[in-house]
Amino acid sequence: MQAVTKETLMTQLIKKQRLDREFAWISREFKDFHTLSDVEIYNAESYAALHLGYHF
């Protein structure tokens, strides 16, 4: 019984670590997005133009 409990706790710890890494990656990747409209794909050209200095 102890071995099963220990194995379960170890499995849960590994899953939590993986989930924490995923959330950390998401936070880093999307730190510049503040609203839903920042993420929408049709704004990609405007976003690129703004940050690259192009004007339409």
Summary of the structure (lengths in Angstrom):
residues: 56
radius of gyration: 20.4
end to end distance: 67.8
largest distance: 67.8
contacts: 92
relative contact order: 0.07
helix: 79%
strand: 0%
